[in-house]
Amino acid sequence: MLLDHAALVGNSVPLAPEPAQLMGIIGQQALVLSVADAYRVLGVLALVMVPFVLRLTCIPAPDLQAAAPQSKPLPQG
């Protein structure tokens, strides 16, 4: 789509940029559009996962006081 648009602009503008410069501009625009698409996909994924996260059950943290072993003095002998 970007290449088609660039070809139309290149044909209509009398002072068209060089092909290398035009490819640099197209590459930059393609990068911007791909980053925008990635953010859109991640945003939709985050919204889709909200109901699943809300259904998760809470697992309480372990009681560290009960789990810690009691230290016994060493027998002298």
All heavy atoms as a GROMACS GRO file, in nm:
protein
  556
    1MET      N    1   0.083  -0.118   0.000
    1MET     CA    2   0.000   0.000   0.000
    1MET      C    3   0.088   0.126   0.000
    1MET      O    4   0.058   0.222  -0.070
    1MET     CB    5  -0.092  -0.003   0.121
    1MET     CG    6  -0.189   0.109   0.128
    1MET     SD    7  -0.299   0.080   0.266
    1MET     CE    8  -0.411   0.210   0.244
    2LEU      N    9   0.194   0.123   0.081
    2LEU     CA   10   0.285   0.238   0.083
    2LEU      C   11   0.356   0.256  -0.051
    2LEU      O   12   0.374   0.368  -0.097
    2LEU     CB   13   0.388   0.221   0.194
    2LEU     CG   14   0.337   0.237   0.337
    2LEU    CD1   15   0.447   0.202   0.435
    2LEU    CD2   16   0.286   0.376   0.362
    3LEU      N   17   0.393   0.144  -0.114
    3LEU     CA   18   0.460   0.154  -0.243
    3LEU      C   19   0.366   0.207  -0.350
    3LEU      O   20   0.407   0.285  -0.437
    3LEU     CB   21   0.517   0.018  -0.282
    3LEU     CG   22   0.633  -0.033  -0.197
    3LEU    CD1   23   0.670  -0.174  -0.238
    3LEU    CD2   24   0.751   0.059  -0.208
    4ASP      N   25   0.240   0.165  -0.347
    4ASP     CA   26   0.143   0.216  -0.444
    4ASP      C   27   0.123   0.365  -0.426
    4ASP      O   28   0.118   0.440  -0.524
    4ASP     CB   29   0.010   0.144  -0.429
    4ASP     CG   30   0.018  -0.002  -0.471
    4ASP    OD1   31   0.110  -0.036  -0.548
    4ASP    OD2   32  -0.069  -0.081  -0.427
    5HIS      N   33   0.111   0.409  -0.303
    5HIS     CA   34   0.094   0.552  -0.276
    5HIS      C   35   0.218   0.630  -0.318
    5HIS      O   36   0.207   0.739  -0.375
    5HIS     CB   37   0.063   0.575  -0.128
    5HIS     CG   38   0.036   0.717  -0.095
    5HIS    ND1   39  -0.075   0.784  -0.139
    5HIS    CD2   40   0.109   0.807  -0.024
    5HIS    CE1   41  -0.071   0.909  -0.095
    5HIS    NE2   42   0.040   0.925  -0.024
    6ALA      N   43   0.334   0.576  -0.294
    6ALA     CA   44   0.458   0.643  -0.333
    6ALA      C   45   0.469   0.653  -0.484
    6ALA      O   46   0.517   0.753  -0.538
    6ALA     CB   47   0.577   0.570  -0.274
    7ALA      N   48   0.426   0.549  -0.555
    7ALA     CA   49   0.430   0.553  -0.701
    7ALA      C   50   0.335   0.660  -0.754
    7ALA      O   51   0.368   0.731  -0.849
    7ALA     CB   52   0.394   0.417  -0.757
    8LEU      N   53   0.217   0.674  -0.693
    8LEU     CA   54   0.124   0.777  -0.737
    8LEU      C   55   0.179   0.917  -0.710
    8LEU      O   56   0.167   1.007  -0.793
    8LEU     CB   57  -0.011   0.760  -0.667
    8LEU     CG   58  -0.092   0.634  -0.706
    8LEU    CD1   59  -0.215   0.624  -0.619
    8LEU    CD2   60  -0.127   0.638  -0.853
    9VAL      N   61   0.240   0.935  -0.594
    9VAL     CA   62   0.299   1.065  -0.561
    9VAL      C   63   0.417   1.094  -0.653
    9VAL      O   64   0.435   1.206  -0.700
    9VAL     CB   65   0.340   1.069  -0.413
    9VAL    CG1   66   0.423   1.192  -0.382
    9VAL    CG2   67   0.218   1.064  -0.324
   10GLY      N   68   0.497   0.992  -0.679
   10GLY     CA   69   0.614   1.011  -0.765
   10GLY      C   70   0.576   1.049  -0.907
   10GLY      O   71   0.647   1.126  -0.972
   11ASN      N   72   0.464   0.999  -0.957
   11ASN     CA   73   0.422   1.032  -1.092
   11ASN      C   74   0.358   1.170  -1.101
   11ASN      O   75   0.363   1.235  -1.204
   11ASN     CB   76   0.322   0.927  -1.143
   11ASN     CG   77   0.391   0.795  -1.169
   11ASN    OD1   78   0.510   0.791  -1.194
   11ASN    ND2   79   0.316   0.688  -1.161
   12SER      N   80   0.296   1.216  -0.994
   12SER     CA   81   0.225   1.343  -1.000
   12SER      C   82   0.312   1.463  -0.962
   12SER      O   83   0.282   1.574  -1.001
   12SER     CB   84   0.102   1.339  -0.908
   12SER     OG   85   0.142   1.324  -0.774
   13VAL      N   86   0.416   1.441  -0.887
   13VAL     CA   87   0.503   1.551  -0.844
   13VAL      C   88   0.619   1.563  -0.942
   13VAL      O   89   0.691   1.466  -0.965
   13VAL     CB   90   0.556   1.526  -0.700
   13VAL    CG1   91   0.652   1.635  -0.658
   13VAL    CG2   92   0.440   1.514  -0.604
   14PRO      N   93   0.641   1.683  -0.999
   14PRO     CA   94   0.750   1.695  -1.097
   14PRO      C   95   0.889   1.680  -1.035
   14PRO      O   96   0.980   1.630  -1.098
   14PRO     CB   97   0.731   1.835  -1.155
   14PRO     CG   98   0.641   1.907  -1.062
   14PRO     CD   99   0.566   1.805  -0.984
   15LEU      N  100   0.908   1.721  -0.910
   15LEU     CA  101   1.038   1.709  -0.843
   15LEU      C  102   1.035   1.592  -0.745
   15LEU      O  103   1.042   1.609  -0.625
   15LEU     CB  104   1.074   1.839  -0.770
   15LEU     CG  105   1.087   1.963  -0.858
   15LEU    CD1  106   1.108   2.086  -0.771
   15LEU    CD2  107   1.202   1.947  -0.956
   16ALA      N  108   1.021   1.472  -0.798
   16ALA     CA  109   1.012   1.353  -0.713
   16ALA      C  110   1.149   1.325  -0.651
   16ALA      O  111   1.253   1.351  -0.711
   16ALA     CB  112   0.967   1.233  -0.796
   17PRO      N  113   1.149   1.272  -0.528
   17PRO     CA  114   1.277   1.240  -0.464
   17PRO      C  115   1.346   1.123  -0.534
   17PRO      O  116   1.285   1.048  -0.610
   17PRO     CB  117   1.236   1.204  -0.322
   17PRO     CG  118   1.092   1.169  -0.329
   17PRO     CD  119   1.035   1.245  -0.444
   18GLU      N  120   1.473   1.109  -0.506
   18GLU     CA  121   1.550   0.998  -0.562
   18GLU      C  122   1.493   0.866  -0.510
   18GLU      O  123   1.434   0.861  -0.402
   18GLU     CB  124   1.696   1.010  -0.520
   18GLU     CG  125   1.765   1.133  -0.572
   18GLU     CD  126   1.908   1.140  -0.525
   18GLU    OE1  127   1.958   1.042  -0.466
   18GLU    OE2  128   1.970   1.244  -0.546
   19PRO      N  129   1.513   0.758  -0.585
   19PRO     CA  130   1.460   0.628  -0.540
   19PRO      C  131   1.514   0.584  -0.403
   19PRO      O  132   1.440   0.530  -0.322
   19PRO     CB  133   1.503   0.532  -0.649
   19PRO     CG  134   1.522   0.616  -0.770
   19PRO     CD  135   1.567   0.750  -0.719
   20ALA      N  136   1.641   0.610  -0.376
   20ALA     CA  137   1.697   0.570  -0.247
   20ALA      C  138   1.633   0.650  -0.133
   20ALA      O  139   1.602   0.595  -0.027
   20ALA     CB  140   1.849   0.590  -0.247
   21GLN      N  141   1.613   0.779  -0.157
   21GLN     CA  142   1.549   0.863  -0.056
   21GLN      C  143   1.403   0.821  -0.037
   21GLN      O  144   1.353   0.816   0.075
   21GLN     CB  145   1.558   1.009  -0.097
   21GLN     CG  146   1.504   1.105   0.007
   21GLN     CD  147   1.512   1.250  -0.041
   21GLN    OE1  148   1.549   1.277  -0.155
   21GLN    NE2  149   1.479   1.341   0.047
   22LEU      N  150   1.337   0.790  -0.147
   22LEU     CA  151   1.198   0.745  -0.140
   22LEU      C  152   1.187   0.613  -0.063
   22LEU      O  153   1.096   0.596   0.019
   22LEU     CB  154   1.141   0.731  -0.281
   22LEU     CG  155   0.994   0.696  -0.292
   22LEU    CD1  156   0.909   0.805  -0.227
   22LEU    CD2  157   0.954   0.676  -0.436
   23MET      N  158   1.280   0.522  -0.085
   23MET     CA  159   1.278   0.394  -0.014
   23MET      C  160   1.305   0.414   0.135
   23MET      O  161   1.250   0.344   0.220
   23MET     CB  162   1.379   0.296  -0.074
   23MET     CG  163   1.341   0.250  -0.214
   23MET     SD  164   1.174   0.183  -0.226
   23MET     CE  165   1.187   0.040  -0.125
   24GLY      N  166   1.389   0.512   0.170
   24GLY     CA  167   1.413   0.543   0.311
   24GLY      C  168   1.288   0.596   0.378
   24GLY      O  169   1.256   0.558   0.492
   25ILE      N  170   1.214   0.682   0.308
   25ILE     CA  171   1.090   0.735   0.363
   25ILE      C  172   0.987   0.625   0.379
   25ILE      O  173   0.918   0.616   0.482
   25ILE     CB  174   1.037   0.849   0.272
   25ILE    CG1  175   1.132   0.968   0.277
   25ILE    CG2  176   0.897   0.889   0.313
   25ILE    CD1  177   1.102   1.074   0.171
   26ILE      N  178   0.977   0.538   0.279
   26ILE     CA  179   0.882   0.427   0.285
   26ILE      C  180   0.919   0.331   0.398
   26ILE      O  181   0.833   0.282   0.471
   26ILE     CB  182   0.876   0.354   0.149
   26ILE    CG1  183   0.810   0.445   0.046
   26ILE    CG2  184   0.799   0.223   0.161
   26ILE    CD1  185   0.816   0.391  -0.095
   27GLY      N  186   1.047   0.304   0.416
   27GLY     CA  187   1.092   0.217   0.525
   27GLY      C  188   1.058   0.275   0.661
   27GLY      O  189   1.016   0.203   0.752
   28GLN      N  190   1.075   0.407   0.675
   28GLN     CA  191   1.043   0.472   0.802
   28GLN      C  192   0.893   0.465   0.829
   28GLN      O  193   0.851   0.435   0.941
   28GLN     CB  194   1.089   0.617   0.797
   28GLN     CG  195   1.064   0.693   0.925
   28GLN     CD  196   1.106   0.839   0.913
   28GLN    OE1  197   1.135   0.888   0.804
   28GLN    NE2  198   1.111   0.907   1.026
   29GLN      N  199   0.811   0.490   0.728
   29GLN     CA  200   0.666   0.483   0.746
   29GLN      C  201   0.621   0.340   0.776
   29GLN      O  202   0.531   0.318   0.857
   29GLN     CB  203   0.595   0.536   0.622
   29GLN     CG  204   0.609   0.685   0.604
   29GLN     CD  205   0.545   0.761   0.718
   29GLN    OE1  206   0.434   0.730   0.758
   29GLN    NE2  207   0.614   0.860   0.769
   30ALA      N  208   0.684   0.242   0.712
   30ALA     CA  209   0.650   0.103   0.739
   30ALA      C  210   0.684   0.066   0.884
   30ALA      O  211   0.607  -0.007   0.949
   30ALA     CB  212   0.724   0.010   0.643
   31LEU      N  213   0.795   0.116   0.935
   31LEU     CA  214   0.831   0.089   1.074
   31LEU      C  215   0.731   0.151   1.170
   31LEU      O  216   0.686   0.086   1.266
   31LEU     CB  217   0.972   0.144   1.103
   31LEU     CG  218   1.019   0.131   1.248
   31LEU    CD1  219   1.038  -0.015   1.284
   31LEU    CD2  220   1.146   0.209   1.269
   32VAL      N  221   0.690   0.275   1.143
   32VAL     CA  222   0.592   0.342   1.229
   32VAL      C  223   0.459   0.267   1.228
   32VAL      O  224   0.398   0.244   1.333
   32VAL     CB  225   0.573   0.489   1.183
   32VAL    CG1  226   0.454   0.552   1.251
   32VAL    CG2  227   0.698   0.568   1.212
   33LEU      N  228   0.415   0.225   1.110
   33LEU     CA  229   0.288   0.152   1.101
   33LEU      C  230   0.296   0.015   1.169
   33LEU      O  231   0.200  -0.029   1.232
   33LEU     CB  232   0.246   0.138   0.955
   33LEU     CG  233   0.204   0.267   0.886
   33LEU    CD1  234   0.181   0.243   0.738
   33LEU    CD2  235   0.079   0.323   0.951
   34SER      N  236   0.410  -0.053   1.158
   34SER     CA  237   0.421  -0.184   1.222
   34SER      C  238   0.425  -0.171   1.375
   34SER      O  239   0.368  -0.254   1.446
   34SER     CB  240   0.545  -0.258   1.172
   34SER     OG  241   0.663  -0.189   1.211
   35VAL      N  242   0.489  -0.067   1.427
   35VAL     CA  243   0.490  -0.045   1.572
   35VAL      C  244   0.349  -0.012   1.620
   35VAL      O  245   0.305  -0.060   1.725
   35VAL     CB  246   0.590   0.066   1.610
   35VAL    CG1  247   0.574   0.109   1.754
   35VAL    CG2  248   0.733   0.017   1.586
   36ALA      N  249   0.276   0.069   1.543
   36ALA     CA  250   0.138   0.102   1.580
   36ALA      C  251   0.051  -0.023   1.580
   36ALA      O  252  -0.033  -0.042   1.669
   36ALA     CB  253   0.082   0.206   1.484
   37ASP      N  254   0.071  -0.112   1.483
   37ASP     CA  255  -0.005  -0.237   1.480
   37ASP      C  256   0.029  -0.326   1.599
   37ASP      O  257  -0.059  -0.390   1.656
   37ASP     CB  258   0.022  -0.313   1.350
   37ASP     CG  259  -0.041  -0.247   1.229
   37ASP    OD1  260  -0.133  -0.164   1.248
   37ASP    OD2  261   0.000  -0.278   1.115
   38ALA      N  262   0.156  -0.329   1.637
   38ALA     CA  263   0.196  -0.411   1.752
   38ALA      C  264   0.131  -0.359   1.880
   38ALA      O  265   0.083  -0.437   1.962
   38ALA     CB  266   0.348  -0.412   1.765
   39TYR      N  267   0.129  -0.226   1.899
   39TYR     CA  268   0.063  -0.170   2.016
   39TYR      C  269  -0.087  -0.199   2.015
   39TYR      O  270  -0.146  -0.226   2.119
   39TYR     CB  271   0.085  -0.018   2.025
   39TYR     CG  272   0.215   0.019   2.091
   39TYR    CD1  273   0.315   0.085   2.021
   39TYR    CD2  274   0.238  -0.012   2.224
   39TYR    CE1  275   0.434   0.120   2.082
   39TYR    CE2  276   0.357   0.023   2.286
   39TYR     CZ  277   0.454   0.089   2.214
   39TYR     OH  278   0.571   0.122   2.275
   40ARG      N  279  -0.149  -0.195   1.900
   40ARG     CA  280  -0.291  -0.224   1.889
   40ARG      C  281  -0.318  -0.371   1.928
   40ARG      O  282  -0.412  -0.400   2.003
   40ARG     CB  283  -0.341  -0.197   1.748
   40ARG     CG  284  -0.490  -0.219   1.732
   40ARG     CD  285  -0.538  -0.185   1.593
   40ARG     NE  286  -0.519  -0.042   1.568
   40ARG     CZ  287  -0.462   0.008   1.459
   40ARG    NH1  288  -0.418  -0.071   1.365
   40ARG    NH2  289  -0.448   0.138   1.445
   41VAL      N  290  -0.236  -0.462   1.879
   41VAL     CA  291  -0.254  -0.604   1.912
   41VAL      C  292  -0.234  -0.627   2.061
   41VAL      O  293  -0.311  -0.699   2.125
   41VAL     CB  294  -0.156  -0.691   1.829
   41VAL    CG1  295  -0.150  -0.833   1.882
   41VAL    CG2  296  -0.197  -0.690   1.683
   42LEU      N  297  -0.131  -0.565   2.121
   42LEU     CA  298  -0.108  -0.582   2.264
   42LEU      C  299  -0.221  -0.521   2.347
   42LEU      O  300  -0.259  -0.575   2.451
   42LEU     CB  301   0.026  -0.521   2.303
   42LEU     CG  302   0.149  -0.596   2.252
   42LEU    CD1  303   0.275  -0.519   2.285
   42LEU    CD2  304   0.154  -0.736   2.306
   43GLY      N  305  -0.276  -0.409   2.302
   43GLY     CA  306  -0.388  -0.347   2.373
   43GLY      C  307  -0.512  -0.434   2.369
   43GLY      O  308  -0.580  -0.452   2.471
   44VAL      N  309  -0.542  -0.491   2.253
   44VAL     CA  310  -0.659  -0.580   2.241
   44VAL      C  311  -0.636  -0.705   2.325
   44VAL      O  312  -0.728  -0.753   2.393
   44VAL     CB  313  -0.685  -0.615   2.093
   44VAL    CG1  314  -0.785  -0.728   2.080
   44VAL    CG2  315  -0.733  -0.492   2.018
   45LEU      N  316  -0.516  -0.759   2.324
   45LEU     CA  317  -0.486  -0.877   2.406
   45LEU      C  318  -0.504  -0.847   2.554
   45LEU      O  319  -0.558  -0.930   2.628
   45LEU     CB  320  -0.343  -0.924   2.377
   45LEU     CG  321  -0.297  -1.048   2.452
   45LEU    CD1  322  -0.378  -1.169   2.408
   45LEU    CD2  323  -0.150  -1.072   2.426
   46ALA      N  324  -0.461  -0.730   2.599
   46ALA     CA  325  -0.478  -0.692   2.739
   46ALA      C  326  -0.626  -0.681   2.774
   46ALA      O  327  -0.669  -0.726   2.881
   46ALA     CB  328  -0.408  -0.560   2.767
   47LEU      N  329  -0.707  -0.624   2.686
   47LEU     CA  330  -0.851  -0.613   2.713
   47LEU      C  331  -0.919  -0.748   2.713
   47LEU      O  332  -1.011  -0.772   2.792
   47LEU     CB  333  -0.917  -0.521   2.610
   47LEU     CG  334  -0.883  -0.373   2.624
   47LEU    CD1  335  -0.946  -0.295   2.508
   47LEU    CD2  336  -0.932  -0.320   2.756
   48VAL      N  337  -0.876  -0.838   2.626
   48VAL     CA  338  -0.936  -0.971   2.621
   48VAL      C  339  -0.901  -1.051   2.746
   48VAL      O  340  -0.981  -1.131   2.794
   48VAL     CB  341  -0.890  -1.045   2.493
   48VAL    CG1  342  -0.922  -1.192   2.498
   48VAL    CG2  343  -0.953  -0.981   2.370
   49MET      N  344  -0.784  -1.029   2.803
   49MET     CA  345  -0.740  -1.107   2.919
   49MET      C  346  -0.799  -1.058   3.051
   49MET      O  347  -0.789  -1.129   3.151
   49MET     CB  348  -0.589  -1.108   2.927
   49MET     CG  349  -0.526  -1.189   2.816
   49MET     SD  350  -0.350  -1.208   2.834
   49MET     CE  351  -0.341  -1.305   2.981
   50VAL      N  352  -0.860  -0.940   3.054
   50VAL     CA  353  -0.917  -0.887   3.179
   50VAL      C  354  -1.018  -0.983   3.241
   50VAL      O  355  -1.010  -1.014   3.361
   50VAL     CB  356  -0.976  -0.746   3.158
   50VAL    CG1  357  -1.062  -0.704   3.274
   50VAL    CG2  358  -0.864  -0.646   3.136
   51PRO      N  359  -1.118  -1.037   3.167
   51PRO     CA  360  -1.212  -1.130   3.230
   51PRO      C  361  -1.144  -1.257   3.283
   51PRO      O  362  -1.183  -1.310   3.388
   51PRO     CB  363  -1.311  -1.165   3.119
   51PRO     CG  364  -1.297  -1.058   3.020
   51PRO     CD  365  -1.158  -1.007   3.030
   52PHE      N  366  -1.043  -1.305   3.214
   52PHE     CA  367  -0.973  -1.425   3.260
   52PHE      C  368  -0.897  -1.398   3.390
   52PHE      O  369  -0.895  -1.482   3.480
   52PHE     CB  370  -0.877  -1.477   3.153
   52PHE     CG  371  -0.946  -1.525   3.030
   52PHE    CD1  372  -0.930  -1.458   2.910
   52PHE    CD2  373  -1.029  -1.635   3.033
   52PHE    CE1  374  -0.994  -1.501   2.796
   52PHE    CE2  375  -1.094  -1.680   2.920
   52PHE     CZ  376  -1.077  -1.612   2.801
   53VAL      N  377  -0.836  -1.282   3.400
   53VAL     CA  378  -0.762  -1.247   3.522
   53VAL      C  379  -0.859  -1.229   3.639
   53VAL      O  380  -0.828  -1.267   3.753
   53VAL     CB  381  -0.678  -1.120   3.498
   53VAL    CG1  382  -0.619  -1.068   3.627
   53VAL    CG2  383  -0.569  -1.149   3.397
   54LEU      N  384  -0.974  -1.172   3.613
   54LEU     CA  385  -1.072  -1.153   3.721
   54LEU      C  386  -1.128  -1.285   3.773
   54LEU      O  387  -1.178  -1.291   3.884
   54LEU     CB  388  -1.185  -1.061   3.674
   54LEU     CG  389  -1.144  -0.916   3.649
   54LEU    CD1  390  -1.262  -0.838   3.592
   54LEU    CD2  391  -1.094  -0.852   3.776
   55ARG      N  392  -1.123  -1.390   3.693
   55ARG     CA  393  -1.173  -1.521   3.736
   55ARG      C  394  -1.069  -1.601   3.815
   55ARG      O  395  -1.101  -1.707   3.869
   55ARG     CB  396  -1.217  -1.603   3.616
   55ARG     CG  397  -1.343  -1.552   3.555
   55ARG     CD  398  -1.389  -1.640   3.445
   55ARG     NE  399  -1.518  -1.594   3.398
   55ARG     CZ  400  -1.605  -1.670   3.338
   55ARG    NH1  401  -1.576  -1.796   3.316
   55ARG    NH2  402  -1.720  -1.622   3.299
   56LEU      N  403  -0.946  -1.557   3.820
   56LEU     CA  404  -0.843  -1.630   3.893
   56LEU      C  405  -0.874  -1.628   4.043
   56LEU      O  406  -0.923  -1.530   4.097
   56LEU     CB  407  -0.706  -1.568   3.869
   56LEU     CG  408  -0.650  -1.581   3.728
   56LEU    CD1  409  -0.519  -1.504   3.719
   56LEU    CD2  410  -0.628  -1.725   3.692
   57THR      N  411  -0.843  -1.738   4.108
   57THR     CA  412  -0.864  -1.744   4.252
   57THR      C  413  -0.739  -1.694   4.323
   57THR      O  414  -0.627  -1.710   4.276
   57THR     CB  415  -0.894  -1.888   4.298
   57THR    OG1  416  -0.786  -1.971   4.259
   57THR    CG2  417  -1.022  -1.939   4.235
   58CYS      N  418  -0.761  -1.637   4.438
   58CYS     CA  419  -0.650  -1.583   4.517
   58CYS      C  420  -0.585  -1.697   4.594
   58CYS      O  421  -0.651  -1.773   4.665
   58CYS     CB  422  -0.702  -1.476   4.612
   58CYS     SG  423  -0.571  -1.407   4.714
   59ILE      N  424  -0.456  -1.710   4.580
   59ILE     CA  425  -0.380  -1.810   4.656
   59ILE      C  426  -0.305  -1.735   4.764
   59ILE      O  427  -0.219  -1.652   4.735
   59ILE     CB  428  -0.283  -1.887   4.565
   59ILE    CG1  429  -0.361  -1.958   4.455
   59ILE    CG2  430  -0.200  -1.985   4.646
   59ILE    CD1  431  -0.273  -2.024   4.352
   60PRO      N  432  -0.336  -1.761   4.892
   60PRO     CA  433  -0.271  -1.685   4.998
   60PRO      C  434  -0.122  -1.720   5.008
   60PRO      O  435  -0.080  -1.831   4.975
   60PRO     CB  436  -0.346  -1.727   5.125
   60PRO     CG  437  -0.407  -1.858   5.091
   60PRO     CD  438  -0.432  -1.858   4.945
   61ALA      N  439  -0.046  -1.625   5.054
   61ALA     CA  440   0.097  -1.647   5.072
   61ALA      C  441   0.119  -1.745   5.187
   61ALA      O  442   0.040  -1.751   5.282
   61ALA     CB  443   0.165  -1.514   5.103
   62PRO      N  444   0.223  -1.825   5.179
   62PRO     CA  445   0.249  -1.920   5.287
   62PRO      C  446   0.287  -1.848   5.417
   62PRO      O  447   0.346  -1.741   5.415
   62PRO     CB  448   0.365  -2.004   5.235
   62PRO     CG  449   0.430  -1.922   5.131
   62PRO     CD  450   0.323  -1.834   5.073
   63ASP      N  451   0.252  -1.911   5.527
   63ASP     CA  452   0.285  -1.855   5.659
   63ASP      C  453   0.430  -1.892   5.690
   63ASP      O  454   0.461  -2.009   5.717
   63ASP     CB  455   0.189  -1.911   5.765
   63ASP     CG  456   0.209  -1.846   5.900
   63ASP    OD1  457   0.277  -1.741   5.905
   63ASP    OD2  458   0.158  -1.901   5.999
   64LEU      N  459   0.517  -1.797   5.686
   64LEU     CA  460   0.659  -1.824   5.704
   64LEU      C  461   0.693  -1.858   5.849
   64LEU      O  462   0.791  -1.927   5.876
   64LEU     CB  463   0.742  -1.704   5.657
   64LEU     CG  464   0.732  -1.674   5.507
   64LEU    CD1  465   0.816  -1.551   5.474
   64LEU    CD2  466   0.776  -1.793   5.426
   65GLN      N  467   0.614  -1.810   5.945
   65GLN     CA  468   0.641  -1.842   6.086
   65GLN      C  469   0.618  -1.990   6.113
   65GLN      O  470   0.694  -2.051   6.186
   65GLN     CB  471   0.550  -1.757   6.176
   65GLN     CG  472   0.574  -1.608   6.165
   65GLN     CD  473   0.713  -1.568   6.211
   65GLN    OE1  474   0.772  -1.634   6.294
   65GLN    NE2  475   0.762  -1.458   6.157
   66ALA      N  476   0.515  -2.048   6.057
   66ALA     CA  477   0.487  -2.190   6.080
   66ALA      C  478   0.581  -2.279   6.001
   66ALA      O  479   0.610  -2.392   6.040
   66ALA     CB  480   0.342  -2.220   6.043
   67ALA      N  481   0.629  -2.232   5.886
   67ALA     CA  482   0.714  -2.312   5.801
   67ALA      C  483   0.861  -2.311   5.845
   67ALA      O  484   0.937  -2.398   5.808
   67ALA     CB  485   0.704  -2.264   5.657
   68ALA      N  486   0.903  -2.213   5.924
   68ALA     CA  487   1.042  -2.204   5.968
   68ALA      C  488   1.070  -2.312   6.071
   68ALA      O  489   0.996  -2.330   6.166
   68ALA     CB  490   1.068  -2.066   6.027
   69PRO      N  491   1.180  -2.388   6.054
   69PRO     CA  492   1.213  -2.490   6.154
   69PRO      C  493   1.262  -2.426   6.284
   69PRO      O  494   1.326  -2.322   6.283
   69PRO     CB  495   1.326  -2.569   6.087
   69PRO     CG  496   1.386  -2.476   5.988
   69PRO     CD  497   1.274  -2.384   5.944
   70GLN      N  498   1.228  -2.490   6.394
   70GLN     CA  499   1.268  -2.441   6.524
   70GLN      C  500   1.414  -2.483   6.547
   70GLN      O  501   1.452  -2.598   6.526
   70GLN     CB  502   1.179  -2.501   6.634
   70GLN     CG  503   1.034  -2.466   6.620
   70GLN     CD  504   1.010  -2.315   6.643
   70GLN    OE1  505   1.083  -2.251   6.716
   70GLN    NE2  506   0.907  -2.262   6.580
   71SER      N  507   1.495  -2.391   6.593
   71SER     CA  508   1.635  -2.424   6.618
   71SER      C  509   1.648  -2.482   6.758
   71SER      O  510   1.598  -2.426   6.855
   71SER     CB  511   1.724  -2.299   6.604
   71SER     OG  512   1.682  -2.203   6.697
   72LYS      N  513   1.711  -2.598   6.766
   72LYS     CA  514   1.732  -2.665   6.894
   72LYS      C  515   1.878  -2.652   6.932
   72LYS      O  516   1.966  -2.658   6.848
   72LYS     CB  517   1.696  -2.815   6.882
   72LYS     CG  518   1.550  -2.838   6.852
   72LYS     CD  519   1.524  -2.984   6.846
   72LYS     CE  520   1.378  -3.012   6.810
   72LYS     NZ  521   1.350  -3.153   6.800
   73PRO      N  522   1.905  -2.633   7.062
   73PRO     CA  523   2.045  -2.626   7.102
   73PRO      C  524   2.112  -2.762   7.083
   73PRO      O  525   2.051  -2.868   7.100
   73PRO     CB  526   2.038  -2.587   7.250
   73PRO     CG  527   1.900  -2.620   7.293
   73PRO     CD  528   1.812  -2.615   7.172
   74LEU      N  529   2.239  -2.760   7.047
   74LEU     CA  530   2.315  -2.884   7.028
   74LEU      C  531   2.346  -2.945   7.163
   74LEU      O  532   2.380  -2.875   7.259
   74LEU     CB  533   2.444  -2.853   6.954
   74LEU     CG  534   2.428  -2.801   6.808
   74LEU    CD1  535   2.564  -2.762   6.754
   74LEU    CD2  536   2.365  -2.907   6.722
   75PRO      N  537   2.333  -3.076   7.172
   75PRO     CA  538   2.367  -3.142   7.300
   75PRO      C  539   2.517  -3.135   7.326
   75PRO      O  540   2.598  -3.152   7.237
   75PRO     CB  541   2.321  -3.286   7.280
   75PRO     CG  542   2.302  -3.304   7.134
   75PRO     CD  543   2.285  -3.170   7.074
   76GLN      N  544   2.551  -3.108   7.448
   76GLN     CA  545   2.693  -3.099   7.485
   76GLN      C  546   2.737  -3.237   7.533
   76GLN      O  547   2.670  -3.301   7.614
   76GLN     CB  548   2.712  -2.995   7.595
   76GLN     CG  549   2.679  -2.856   7.549
   76GLN     CD  550   2.692  -2.754   7.661
   76GLN    OE1  551   2.720  -2.791   7.775
   76GLN    NE2  552   2.676  -2.629   7.628
   77GLY      N  553   2.841  -3.280   7.484
   77GLY     CA  554   2.879  -3.411   7.532
   77GLY      C  555   3.009  -3.459   7.494
   77GLY      O  556   3.106  -3.447   7.455
   0.00000   0.00000   0.00000
